[in-house]
Amino acid sequence: MFFKPTLNAKLEEIRRYLPVSSATSFSNISPFIQSAEINYILPLLGRPLYDLVTRFYESPSGEVEGITVESKPRYGMLTEHIQRSLINLTYWSAFDFMNTLMNDAGFHRQESDTEKTLYKYQEESLKARFKNNGFDGLDTMLAYLEEHIADFPLFRESANYTQRKSSIIPNTATFNRIFNINGSRLVFLKVARFMTQVEDFEIQGTLGSELYERVKAEIVKAEPDDVIHRLIPYLQKPIAHLSIAKASFQLGINVNDKGLFFESQDSTMMNSTRQAPLSDQQYWYLAKASEGAGMAYLEMLRGFLAAHSGDYPEYRIPLGSALIRDNSGKKSYWA
């Protein structure tokens, strides 16, 4: 576990990242730390790297097999990135339990003459802050690992890294440069399945299976072929916009055992920030605008491929026909 009881008699280690009360018992929060590690940190690092960093954390000044003297500072910084994200995700996931007193008489809300529970809007705001900080911290951790990948060979072998490298848009930062999602990893994860659909249907259909397989084979390499490297921006832009178009009506939808629900936040008299879902018309305009931009970028992709056909011999320029066209908005039409 990335927080030690011996370093948290008064939550000294945790208070480096959150201004929590030193009166909190570490034993009460430690089960939630363990749970958050298993749910969020372990899958991203992979078991081999997770175990290695854990051993380093437990003995930072000692010798750890697999970690050189030169790379120790990198592992120290990685540990800090893990802890910062982990403790925010811990308080987010444990929020409702920590506000509840459980005993033989049942479940109770904790309150005293000097301490009152938060207003509902304060609870929602605080939980959202923990959640966003935690997931954004995961992105920071992943960016650090990739920036210093030579010091973390076990991460290069992890399933998460392999999956990220094989995606044409591999991370939140890349997506955010094309379409502003406020740098949110949560949004990126929700859009990811639509990016896969766009890659499978639109990009592969445009490139053809042979060139598409060439692209996928090159992007996982440490140094992709320069010809493919120049093509990537022309692929990323339509993927980002078309995935937003596909996702527009579904980002707020959650599925559980009781069915489908749309999640939104209601405003209150004491909440200075009002959040509400877009109207159907606004969703439609967003979807159409994103689809229009995405299709325009697909045309730019086709133009780039046609102009550089010598670099991409697998690409076949569509022949088309003057007798096949969209008659919408035309004064004349082919019957």
C-alpha positions in Angstrom: 0.0 0.0 0.0 1.3 3.4 -1.0 0.6 5.0 2.5 2.2 3.6 5.6 0.7 3.5 9.1 4.1 4.4 10.6 4.1 7.6 8.5 0.5 8.5 9.2 0.1 8.5 13.0 -1.4 12.0 12.4 -1.9 11.6 8.7 1.4 13.4 8.0 1.9 11.7 4.7 -1.7 12.2 3.5 -1.6 15.8 4.5 1.1 16.5 1.9 -1.7 16.2 -0.6 -4.9 17.0 1.2 -5.5 19.3 4.2 -7.3 16.7 6.2 -7.7 16.8 10.0 -4.9 15.1 11.9 -7.6 13.7 14.2 -8.7 11.2 11.5 -7.7 7.6 12.2 -5.5 6.1 9.5 -7.0 2.7 10.3 -10.4 4.0 9.2 -9.2 5.2 5.8 -6.7 2.5 5.0 -9.2 -0.1 3.6 -10.4 2.5 1.1 -6.8 3.3 0.1 -6.3 -0.4 -0.6 -9.5 -0.6 -2.6 -8.6 2.5 -4.7 -5.1 1.0 -5.4 -6.6 -2.2 -6.7 -9.3 -0.5 -8.8 -7.3 2.4 -10.3 -3.5 2.1 -9.8 -2.8 -1.6 -10.4 -4.6 -1.8 -13.8 -2.7 1.1 -15.2 0.7 0.1 -14.0 0.4 -3.6 -14.5 1.3 -6.1 -11.8 5.1 -6.3 -12.4 5.6 -2.5 -12.2 3.1 -2.1 -9.3 5.0 -4.7 -7.3 8.3 -3.1 -8.1 7.2 0.4 -7.1 5.6 -1.0 -3.9 8.9 -2.5 -2.9 10.7 0.7 -3.6 8.1 2.7 -1.5 8.6 0.2 1.4 12.4 0.6 1.2 13.3 3.9 -0.6 16.8 4.1 0.7 17.7 0.4 0.3 18.6 -1.6 -2.8 15.7 -2.9 -4.9 16.2 -5.4 -7.6 15.3 -3.9 -10.9 15.9 -0.2 -9.9 19.3 1.4 -10.5 20.8 4.1 -8.4 20.3 6.5 -11.4 16.7 5.7 -11.8 15.8 6.0 -8.1 14.7 9.7 -8.3 12.4 8.7 -11.1 10.7 6.1 -8.9 10.5 8.6 -6.1 8.6 11.1 -8.3 6.4 8.3 -9.7 5.5 7.4 -6.1 4.4 11.0 -5.5 2.3 11.0 -8.6 0.6 7.8 -7.5 0.0 9.1 -3.9 -1.5 12.4 -5.1 -4.0 10.6 -7.4 -4.6 7.7 -5.0 -5.6 9.8 -2.0 -8.1 11.9 -4.0 -9.6 8.8 -5.5 -9.7 7.3 -2.0 -11.7 10.2 -0.5 -14.0 10.2 -3.5 -14.8 6.5 -3.3 -15.0 6.5 0.5 -17.0 9.8 0.8 -20.4 8.4 1.7 -19.0 5.8 4.1 -16.9 8.3 5.9 -20.0 10.4 6.5 -21.8 7.5 8.0 -21.6 6.0 11.5 -22.3 2.2 11.6 -23.0 0.3 14.8 -25.4 -2.3 16.2 -28.3 0.2 16.0 -27.8 0.7 12.3 -26.6 3.5 10.1 -26.4 7.1 11.3 -25.3 10.5 10.1 -22.4 11.9 12.2 -23.1 15.4 13.6 -22.4 17.3 16.8 -23.1 20.7 18.4 -20.0 22.1 17.0 -19.8 20.2 13.7 -22.5 20.1 11.2 -22.7 18.0 8.0 -22.2 19.7 4.7 -25.0 21.1 2.6 -25.9 18.9 -0.3 -24.3 21.2 -2.9 -21.1 21.3 -0.8 -21.0 17.5 -0.8 -21.5 17.2 -4.5 -18.9 19.9 -5.2 -16.3 18.3 -2.9 -16.9 14.8 -4.3 -16.5 16.1 -7.9 -13.3 17.8 -6.9 -11.9 14.6 -5.4 -13.0 12.6 -8.5 -11.6 15.0 -11.1 -8.3 15.6 -9.2 -7.9 11.8 -8.8 -8.5 10.9 -12.5 -6.5 13.9 -13.8 -3.7 12.8 -11.5 -3.8 9.4 -13.2 -3.2 11.2 -16.5 -0.2 13.0 -15.0 1.2 9.8 -13.7 0.8 8.1 -17.1 2.4 11.1 -18.9 5.4 10.9 -16.5 5.8 7.2 -17.2 5.8 7.7 -20.9 8.1 10.7 -20.7 10.7 8.6 -18.9 9.9 5.3 -20.4 13.6 4.2 -20.5 13.5 4.1 -16.6 10.3 2.1 -16.5 10.8 -0.9 -18.9 8.1 -2.9 -17.0 5.6 -0.3 -18.0 6.5 -0.6 -21.6 5.6 -4.3 -21.3 2.2 -3.7 -19.6 -1.1 -4.3 -21.3 -2.2 -0.7 -20.6 0.8 0.8 -22.4 0.4 -1.6 -25.3 -3.2 -0.6 -25.7 -2.5 3.1 -25.4 0.3 2.9 -28.0 -1.9 1.0 -30.5 -4.6 3.8 -30.3 -4.3 6.6 -32.9 -5.3 9.0 -30.2 -3.4 7.6 -27.2 -4.2 9.9 -24.4 -6.3 12.8 -23.0 -3.8 15.5 -23.9 -3.8 14.6 -27.6 -7.6 14.5 -27.7 -7.8 17.8 -25.8 -5.5 19.6 -28.4 -8.1 18.8 -31.1 -11.4 19.0 -29.2 -11.5 20.8 -25.8 -12.7 18.4 -23.1 -11.0 20.5 -20.3 -8.2 18.0 -20.1 -10.6 15.5 -18.4 -9.5 11.9 -18.3 -13.1 11.0 -17.3 -14.5 12.4 -20.5 -11.6 10.8 -22.5 -12.4 7.4 -21.1 -16.1 7.8 -21.9 -15.4 8.8 -25.5 -12.8 6.0 -26.0 -15.3 3.4 -27.1 -16.6 5.8 -29.8 -13.1 6.5 -31.0 -12.7 2.7 -31.5 -15.9 2.7 -33.6 -14.6 5.6 -35.7 -11.3 3.9 -36.2 -13.0 0.6 -37.2 -15.6 2.1 -39.5 -14.5 5.5 -40.9 -10.7 5.4 -40.7 -10.2 1.8 -41.8 -12.8 2.3 -44.5 -11.0 5.4 -45.8 -7.4 4.0 -45.7 -8.2 0.5 -46.8 -7.3 -2.5 -44.6 -3.7 -2.8 -45.9 -2.7 0.8 -45.2 -4.7 0.7 -41.9 -2.7 -2.3 -40.7 0.5 -0.6 -41.7 -0.5 2.5 -39.6 -1.4 0.3 -36.6 1.9 -1.6 -36.9 4.0 1.5 -37.0 2.4 3.6 -34.2 3.4 1.0 -31.6 7.0 1.4 -32.4 9.4 3.6 -30.4 10.2 5.4 -33.7 7.4 5.0 -36.3 8.3 5.4 -40.0 8.3 9.2 -40.8 5.8 8.7 -43.6 3.3 7.3 -41.1 4.2 9.8 -38.5 3.2 12.6 -41.0 -0.1 10.9 -41.6 -1.1 10.6 -37.9 -2.4 14.2 -37.5 -4.7 13.7 -40.5 -6.2 10.7 -38.8 -6.5 12.1 -35.3 -8.6 15.1 -36.2 -11.5 13.2 -37.8 -11.4 10.6 -35.1 -11.8 13.2 -32.3 -14.6 15.2 -34.0 -16.6 12.1 -35.2 -16.3 10.4 -31.8 -17.8 13.5 -30.2 -20.6 13.4 -32.7 -21.3 9.8 -31.9 -21.0 10.3 -28.2 -23.0 13.5 -27.9 -26.3 11.9 -26.9 -24.7 9.2 -24.7 -22.1 10.8 -22.5 -24.5 11.4 -19.6 -26.1 7.9 -19.8 -25.4 5.4 -17.1 -26.4 1.8 -17.2 -27.1 -0.3 -14.0 -29.2 -3.2 -13.1 -32.3 -1.0 -13.0 -32.0 0.2 -16.5 -30.7 3.3 -18.4 -30.5 6.7 -16.7 -29.3 10.2 -17.7 -27.1 11.8 -15.1 -27.1 15.5 -14.6 -26.6 18.0 -11.7 -29.5 20.1 -10.4 -28.8 23.6 -9.3 -29.8 24.8 -5.8 -30.3 28.1 -4.2 -26.8 27.9 -2.5 -25.0 26.6 -5.5 -23.2 29.3 -7.5 -22.5 27.0 -10.4 -25.5 25.8 -12.4 -25.1 22.6 -14.4 -27.8 21.1 -16.6 -27.9 18.8 -19.5 -28.2 20.3 -23.0 -31.6 20.4 -24.7 -32.2 17.9 -27.4 -31.8 20.7 -30.0 -28.4 21.7 -28.5 -27.3 18.1 -28.5 -28.3 17.8 -32.2 -26.4 21.0 -33.1 -23.3 19.8 -31.3 -23.5 16.4 -33.0 -24.1 17.9 -36.4 -21.3 20.5 -36.0 -18.8 17.8 -34.8 -19.9 15.4 -37.6 -19.5 18.2 -40.2 -16.0 19.0 -38.9 -15.1 15.3 -38.8 -16.2 14.6 -42.4 -14.3 17.7 -43.6 -11.2 16.4 -41.9 -11.8 13.0 -43.6 -11.8 14.8 -47.0 -8.5 16.5 -46.0 -7.2 13.0 -45.2 -8.2 11.7 -48.6 -6.6 14.8 -50.2 -3.4 14.3 -48.4 -3.2 10.6 -49.3 -4.0 11.4 -53.0 -1.3 14.1 -53.1 1.3 11.8 -51.5 0.3 8.6 -53.2 3.9 7.6 -53.7 4.4 7.4 -49.9 1.2 5.3 -49.4 1.1 2.8 -52.3 -1.5 0.7 -50.4 -4.1 3.6 -50.7 -6.5 3.3 -53.6 -8.1 6.6 -54.8 -11.9 6.1 -55.0 -13.0 6.2 -58.7 -16.5 7.4 -58.1 -19.0 8.3 -60.9 -20.6 11.4 -62.2 -23.9 9.6 -62.2 -23.8 8.9 -58.5 -24.2 11.9 -56.2 -26.3 13.3 -53.4 -29.2 15.2 -54.9 -30.0 17.1 -51.7 -30.3 20.8 -52.3 -29.6 20.5 -56.0 -31.8 22.2 -58.7 -31.1 19.4 -61.0 -30.8 15.7 -60.2 -30.0 12.4 -61.8 -32.9 10.0 -61.9 
